[in-house]
Amino acid sequence: MAESKLAVGFVGVGLMGHGMARNILAAGHPLTVIAHRNRAPVEDLVARGAREAQSLEELAAGSHVIFICAPGSPQVEAIVEGLWEGLREGAVVVDCSTSDPASSARLAERLAARGVGFADAPLGGTPVQAEEGRLHTMVGATDEVFSRIEPVIATWAERIVHIGGPGDGHRMKLINNFLSLGYAAIYAEALTLAAKVGLGPKKVDSVLRGSRMDCGFYQTFMGYIIEGNRESHKFTLANAYKDLRYLESMANAAGVANPVGNAAKNNFALAVSAGGDGPKDYVPHLVEYVGRLNGATFSPGKE
């Protein structure tokens, strides 16, 4: 079968996965999906021509490339177990989650012994960009595996960086998320301090927007507190906390002190433990939890 028509399986057609899977399907790849809790995205993809598998083993048996979008390493490891008996020799498993690099390295070794390739291709971007096929990804894979999967990844990513071997994509993703989530922690604390000294979010934004301190992440973060858009950046506080725990583990393994990373992690830990652990508690909402701890209240979209 030509590379452009590789049969693709997709596990995890949620916020990011639905758009990715839809673009794979639109590019002409036979696509097999599987339902988890929410059937709506699966039914949409089936209506567009995808096939629904009844088990992970069935999905694996019909796929040359299998993408996984899951919350983290424990879920990815469980999904690979479910795929295991159906995996065909020469297939490739691509983990698009933000996972623990140590877990990724173990999976890559285990799959290689089975004659199955592994790549980690964590994502940069938003669900809107996923739907538009404009995500960014940093891929950890051997050269041979990367050459096979790159045309499929190109259906949903406008920027693809082959960063290194298996596990390196997840290592780079943790560095990337350390930077973005570190900004989130700084923004939340800065807005809280500003509020306590009489400067509301709109005054802060009037100085920062368009300045050297402005960036895409700043704009989506501020989309909540300035515009009142609860879904301006749909990445959960719980996932942010998980990613910063993975960062801490990676730093520990490398023998690197990461006090700034731990400070950011603790901000998210406090927010999650204070009730921000839901599926619609997103990173920009961190400002409300930090504010509440310090006696500052916000009225998103009104100040």
N, C-alpha and C positions, 0 to 999 in steps of 0.2 A: 504494500500500500504506500502511496506517495506520502512524503512528510506532511504535506498540506492537508492530508485527509486522515491523519492518525486518529484512531478512535480514542476518545477522551472520557474518563470517568471523573466526576466531581463530587466530593464529600464536603458538605458545609455550605449550602447555597443561601447564606444569610445576608447580613448587611453588605458585606463586600463580595461574597461568593456569587450572589445572584447576577450582578452585573458582569462579573468575569465570565461566568458560565454562558450568559446570554451572548457575549461577544465571541466566545469560542464557537457556539452554535451558529451564529450569523456568518462566521468565516467558512462554514461548510464542513466542520468536523462532526462526525457522529458523536453524540453526547449521551452519556448515561448518568443519571443523578439518583440520589436516594433521599428520602424524607427523614427528618428528625422530629422536631416538635412542631414547627410551623410548616404547614403544607402549602400555603399560598405561593411561595416562590417556585416550589416544585411543579405545582399545577400550571403556573405561567410558562415554565420552560417546556413542559410536556406539550402544552398547546402550541408551542413554537417548533416542535419537532423532536424534542429530547425523548429518551426512553427512561422510564423509572424502574430501577432495580428494587427487588424486595429484600436483598441482603447485601452486605459488603462483599461477601465472597462472589456473588453473582456480578456485582459491579466490576470487581477486579478481573474476572474471567473474560469480560468483553472489552477490556481497555488496554491500550498501549501506554498511555500516560494517565496517571491518576493525581489530581490536585486535591489537597486537603486544606480546608480553612477551618480551624478549630480554636478554642480558647487558649490552649497551651499544651505543653508536652504530655501530661497525663492522658489527655484526650487523644492526641496524635498517636501515642503508643497504643492505646486501646483500639483505635481505628485500624492501625497496621495489623494488629492481631486479628481483627475481623476480616481484613482483606487477604490474610496470609495464604489460606488454602486455595484461593482463586487466582493468585498472582501468576501471570505467565512469564516464562523466562524471556529476558530482554525488555520487559516493561520498565517504566520509571515512575517512582513515587515522588511527588513534588509537594513539600510542606510549605504552604504559604502563610502559616501561622507565625506568631512571634514566640519562638520556642527556646528551650534551654539548649545551648550549643552542645553541651555534654551528652544530652539525650540524642540530639541529631547525629552526633558522631557514632554513637552506639547503633542507632537504626541503620545508618549507612553501611556499617561493617556487617551487620546481620543480613541486610538485604543483598549486599554484594555476594555473600556466601550462597545465596539462593539464585544468583544470576539476575538480580533485579537492581536497576540503578536507583540512586537517590539524589535529590537536589533540594536545597532549602532556598525558597524564593519569597522571603517576607515582603510585605507590601508597604508602600508609601503612598498616601493619598486618602481620599474620602469615598464613601459610597457613591456620591455623585460622579466622581472621577472613574470609579469602577464601571458604572453604567455607560459612561462615555468612552471607555477604553483608553483612559489617560492616566492610569496608575504608573507609579515608579516601582521598580523592584531591584533588589540586590541579590544575585544568585550565587550560591555556593554549590559547585558541581565540578566533576572532572570535565576536561575539554570535550571528550566524546559525548558525554551525557548532555552537556550544555548545547552542543551543536544540534542534537536531536530535538530538544524541547524548546529551543529559542523561537522557532516559527509559531509554535502554539502560544507561548507567552506573549508574543508580539500582537496577538489578537486583542489582548486586554491591557497591555502596558505600552506607554509611549517612550519610556526610558528604561532600558535594561542594562544593568552593570554586572558583568561577570566578575565578581569580587575575589573569587578564590575557589578552594576546594570545598567538599561537604562540611557544613558547620560554619563556614565563614560568612555566609549570608546572614545567619542568625547572630553571629558575633557583631557584624556591622549594624544590624537592625537594633540591637541593644544599645550600641553607641548612639545611633540616630535618635532612639527614643529617650535616652538619657538627656540629650540636648533639648528635645522638644518638651519633655515633661519637666525638665529643670526650668525651662522658660515658664511653663504653666504655674509651677510653685512660686516663682519670682513674681509673676503677674498678680497672682492671688494675694500674696503678701503685700506687694506694692499698692494694690488697690485698697486693701484693708487699711494700711497705714495712711494712705491719702484720705480715705473717708474719715478716719479718726482725727485728722488735723483740718478737716473742713473742705477737702477737695474731692468732689464727686467723680465717678467714672468718666462722665462726659468731659470734664475739665482735663483730666489726665489724657484722655484720648485726643483732645484738641491739640495737645502738644506732641504726642507720640506718633499719631497717624501721619504718614507721609515723611516722617523723619528717618534718620539712619536706624532707629530702633524698630521701625515698622517691618513686618514680614508677613508672609501668608499665614503662618501659624498664629501670629498676633491677631490678625483680622478674624480668623475663625474663632479664636478664644474670646475676643471682645464682642463677637456677634451675639453672644448671650447677654452679657451685662449691659451692653449699649442698646441693642436692638430687641432684646427679649426673645431671641430665637433659641429655644431650648435644644434644637437639633443642629446648631451651627457647626458642631464638631462631634460627630457621633462615634466617640471612642470612650468606653466606660471607665469610670474611676477604678472599678475592680480590675479591669485589664491593665490599666496604668500601674496600679500597685503590684500586680503580678510581674509585669515587665521589669520594674525596678528591683524586685526581689531576684529575678534572673540576673540582672546586672550585678547585684551584690555578690551572687554566687560566682559569676564569671570573674569579678575582681578578686574575690577570695582565692580562687584557683590560680590566678595570675600573680598573687602576692602583692596586689596593688591596694593601697588605702584609697577609699572613695568617699570621703566625708560629705562632699556636696551631693553625691548620688544618694547617700543614706538620708541626708536632710530632706531631699525631695521625696524619697520613699516614705518617710515618716509623715509628711503632709498628706499623702494619699492614704496611708494607713489610718490616720485620724479621721479623714473624711469617710472612708469605708466603714470604720467601726461606729461612726456617728449616724449611720443610716444611709450612706451613699453607696450601697452595695447592690442597687437594683439594675435591671437591664436598660433603664432609661436615665440613669445617673451618669452624666457625661463629664469629661475633663473640664470644660469651662465652668461647670457648677462648683468646682473646687473653691472658687472665690467666696461662695456663700458659707461653706463650712469653715474656712479660715476666718472669715469675717465674724461668724457667730462665736467662735472661740475667743475673739477679742472684743466682743461687744459692739460690733459694727453690723448694721443691717443694710441690705441693698434692695432696690426695687428695679429688677431688670427691665430695660426698655423704657423706663420712666424718668430716670435721674438725668 
